[in-house]
């Protein structure tokens, strides 16, 4: 079986990565982080790795915008993100105007270069939904670690946004919103992720890249699917979301 991880941070993983027979999307948010990510990606010939760069809403530093555009110009990234809004804390909410500026630039570049947009959104779904007309012009919108309801997910889809909804370890701890979405959304709109090394469960200090298998088994239990059938469907979703041909892992985009 081939496991697909729609969101990982290769440059932040402090482990002996084993990405053989995997498809992953990895995100970076600074020049230094990206260059390390790029070196790591090149060293894993047995994996298909989609690289992304974005201005994270928790640190909406616009100095990264020219670098992001240069990466797009050179074809070194295949997606923009993660980008979006984070109002989880008072400090993050105070940066709303800066987040808005970073979001608009990211959205514009995603449209201009015709690449997927990876969205980080916490307690700010209305901000994303308000951009639905522009989001329709994006090839695909990947909602990273989706933390809202099935109804909100369907709102994006009903407005013609080509959205995919990605879930990680939150489906293993009984999160009602996440499990409700996983059980209720169309199968062809779901992705799985680890967000490694982040998104830990209680008692954990780190999330490993190999934890995608645990997430997948949890997904199978919720949907009543055999692992082999789930992996096949999720691989197809990954390829569609990131604009890939149905490639084997022996080739990288």
Protein Blocks (a to p, Z undefined) as FASTA:
>chain_A
ZZddfbdcfklpccdddfehiacddddfbfklmmmmmmmmmmmmkbccdddddddfklcc
fklmmmmmmmmmnopacbecdedddfkbmklmmmmmmmmmmmmmmmmmmmmnopacdddd
ehilmmmmmmmmmmmmpmbacdehiabdfklmmmmmmnopacdddddfklmnopaklmmm
mmmmcfklcccdekiaghiaehiabdcfklmmmmmmmmmmmnopafklmmmmmmmmmmmm
nopacddfkbcZZ
